[in-house]
Amino acid sequence: MGSEDLVSVFDATDEVQSLLYRTMLEEAGIDVVERQLEIPWLETLKLQGLHSQLLVRRRDEARARELIASFHEEAESGELTVDNPEGLPE
């Protein structure tokens, strides 16, 4: 994936948020590149208060933004549900 073909679709404030949205996009068949914005040797120092940016191909931008908006809306409204993995008590 050439960097000239990539656009930022999500700014993650922490590692968990980045992993959650990246996984959601990848499971939808969208290739994702994560641009780290933390400076590793300064541990928690972040550029622009962000952990990372998620980048996708320009051709996937509209679909990625739609999925992100829908996911965010469901999470904020409390409508987001998670399937119970096998073996875990409910």
Buried (B, 14 or more C-beta within 10 A) or exposed (E): EEEEEBBEBBBBEEEEBBBBBBEBBEEBEBEBBBBBBBEEEEEEEBEEEBBBBBBBBEEBBEBBBEBBEEBEEEEEEEEEEEEEEEEEEE
